[in-house]
């Protein structure tokens, strides 16, 4: 909530169209907001690149790559892109808003999933990947956090932030940035080339986790996890879930083969096996013969390297604290980079092990006889020494293990909590009755003022009650001044900024109002206070823009031709599918008018027909008899199905007319029925022909007066007629109004 209150993006209107209303997600390189498209009056999601990454060319490349990747994809299981914006000040992607939760959240809520749910989700993910792979796009970061689940169970794959275009593989040797370490393929962990089979490996890991509620490789060290993906044998899923079907376990293991050539070669191949499994859950594929037969090999689950005993909450001060290095560079939500230093613990050199099998054949018989007489006593002495040394070593090792074991604490000791990031006063209030906190220094750091950033007793180490724990408290970040350098010569501005201890990120932009070589703006704007080492983006004028493109008309062109034409002009083109009766793929609308001059690289959004007619609305009116009274409802039916209704109405307040609106395509004949809500009676009004294309309705046969009369919906009135006759007066008695001629009854009044 505090971050949202301080978020400067909330309330902004991007491109005069997308009004940011709420922060709904935070990722490694971008934040996602709910926004309102004020032009189309619909809710959208806007992903905005974080400011701290906007200066980094690698992150900019990844962010733009995501927009390009999604723009060429159109699939019901892939999030749609509506618009993109890449200016000097902000980079954003406008996507469809997904009202749901991540698959990761669902898996955490449910634990082990049933095989039907798991297969249902994985098939949708594979369909999305098959579509992306057919377009030459490899996702490279498939994980539950990047997959949304709608309320009806529909899956949407998103976050193509490090997607790679397969057709560009020839341009780059290896790829540094790879997916989240728990789901990366072995070739990704090695920094090798990636293709569709890398995504399939990640899908296999997800299926494993769905069915067992465990990740196949999981420790606190990301480098260790990456090495296990490359080298370690996958723990058999059935060891965590004994009732798992053999066929499904075979699918998991085949998807997770170390060598890509041994995996499924395409998403389609894995989908085919899953479909076969759905039809016969008890069947097997025969990929791994060791899984069948009377004996199934036992596999021990992976143990936590830090601690082989369960956590005991009684050994800690309060809640369970995370490991010391949690929140470090390698995190669950951050991409893992393969240029991290390799730990020798996981990269041993077998060449260091050798055996000396040479025998000394030069010993003569006399020396042998002499040594044999001393052999038995010497051997006995050696054995005794070895036993004594082994006992001492065992005692020392056991003592060390107990000292290092997080849970080996005495009754007087507890586990040290992590204080890093806590306010000092808050930490003292929470733990002051257990330990004595002492500030040994206050220094400038990346932490906020008064936050603890160092402690001399590590988290999870045993500590006695009342022990003194020395901590370092932050003074906050040291600040320097950024001056207002707008209009300055760039070299002068750069010298001034660098002398203040800040970094300069030079950008250029056309601006007819600012002389070439002069500073247009800085981000952040000066004057202001910044932390030493921060980057300041300085935008320098290139003068008037002469590299412009005249936007052609794409209307009525086929999408593929329009895209090729736009890209040949240096424009970035996006696609939005809309329902329309025009042939599928026809461009219906473009967001930049034909003939307008724009800069190269300007994004152009095209609305393209799906070939399906768009539903239209038609209003049907009904005249109400003036004598109608009561509560009524009119309903339109087609083939016994209710199409629309008027809701309940009272004729006295309807001003002689009521209406309903029905949606559809083409031309349809519908039956209108009248319902008297007071007595439950119903009657047919007639048949109406609804032409949705022209927006008209025509009654073919109807009798609304008769319908109201049939349901007793008309007022009953009386009339009195007086006639003067010679010598007597005749009065007609009141009679009810009916469809039959009234029966006249004469009554003679005798004069008094």
Secondary structure, 3 states (H helix, E strand, C coil): CHHHHHCCCCCCEECCCEEEEEEEEECCCEEEEEEEECCCCEEEEEEEECHHHCCCHHHHHHHHHHHHHHHCCCCCCECCEEEEEECCCCEEEEEECCCEEEHHHHHHHHCCCCHHHHHHHHHHHHHHHHHHHHCCEECCCCCHHHEEEECCCCEEECCCCCCEEHHHHHHCCCCCEECCHHHCCHHHHCCCCCCHHHHHHHHHHHHHHHHHCCCCCCCCCHHHHHHHHHHCCCCCHHHCCCCCCHHHHHHHHHHCCCCHHHCCCCHHHHHHHHHHHHHCCCCCCCCCHHHCCCCCCCCCCCCCCCCCCCCCHHHECCCCCCCCCCCCCCCCCCCEECCCCCCCCCCCCHHHCCCCCCCCCCCCHHHHHHHHHHHHHHHHHHHHHHHHHHHHHHHHHHHHHHHHCCCCCCCCEEECCCCCCCEHHHHHHHHCCCCEEEEEEEECCCCCCCEEEEECCCCCCEEECCCEEEEEEECCCCEEEECCCCCCEHHHHHHHHHHCCCEEEEEEECCCCCCCCEEEEEECCCCEEEECCCEEEEEEECCCCCCEEECCCCCCCEHHHHHHHHHHCCCEEEEEEECCCCCCCEEEEECCCCCCEEECCCEEEEEEECCCCCCEEEEEEEECCCCECCEEEEEEEECCEEEEECCCEEHHHCCCEEEEEEEECCEEEEEEEEEECCCCCEEEEEEEEEECCCCEEEEEEECHHHHHHHCCCECCCCCCEEEEECCEEEEECCCCCCCCCCCCCEEEECCC
